[in-house]
Amino acid sequence: MQKEHVAKKRFGQNFLKDESVLHKIVEAMPNDDLRVAEIGPGLGDLTKFLVDVKSVTTFEVDTDLCKLLSKTFKDEITTNRLTLHCGDVLDAWKIQLLDEPYNLVANLPYYIATNIILKALEDPQCRTILVMVQREVALKFAASAGEKNFGSLGIITQSVGEASIVVTVPPEAFDPMPKVDSAVLLISKTASRSDEDFEAMLRIAFTQPRKTLLKNLSSHYEKEKVSQALHELGLPPTIRPHQVRTSDYHQLYNIL
């Protein structure tokens, strides 16, 4: 099957061929009866495992792959185990991707990974996010305060749930091989992101990550007020943005 379709660069296609990684993804899925939304099913290597245990809705942008998937999963489509959407998932995704609670599973092209995860964090119907992304991106979403990767993505994630890295995946697991390591990221949500003003403050806080938080925030807020807020929270004026915990950012926001 692999030979029938040549990966297309414009869609950022890298097909996962390592079955052990596919099994790890399936094992990491939540044990519930919710529908699965799969973005970018590709050749259907993961889809074939998903339809065995779940009802699945897939979104595939590549029309050639859509034809291939229609043939491969003809029975599952007929029996409604699988719903196949051909087209760009971002066109179909308004506030909610599906009109029922769902778990997201995807092997995401690097160029849209961050955007897709942020949309899923915002979607009130999405309960968990289990995605294969560039390792560097996964580390940003899963980072904790004090780690050099910790920034607004980690804070947004911690504000609505919990993130962990399931497994790191080497380039050899894909065809064609990407130039970097990938990782499977799991985010379990307890809420949905919806505070644009808070996120605007985070952007200011991390404008220049190597500078102090006081300096960054003072570019937008009154310096005296920022100093006072840091003092109230017991944070030194020399503290850098990545050293501050998510809970302190929420308190800072409330004060400012």
Secondary structure, 3 states (H helix, E strand, C coil): CHHHCCCCHHHCCCEECCHHHHHHHHHHCCCCCCEEEEECCCCCCCHHHHHHHCCEEEEECCHHHHHHHHHHCHHHHHCCCEEEEECCHHHHCCCCCCCCCEEEEEECCHHHHHHHHHHHHHCCCEEEEEEEEEHHHHHHHHCCCCCCCCCHHHHHHHHHEEEEEEEEECHHHEECCCCCCEEEEEEEECCCCCCHHHHHHHHHHCCCCCCCHHHHHHCCCCHHHHHHHHHHCCCCCCCCHHHCCHHHHHHHHHHC
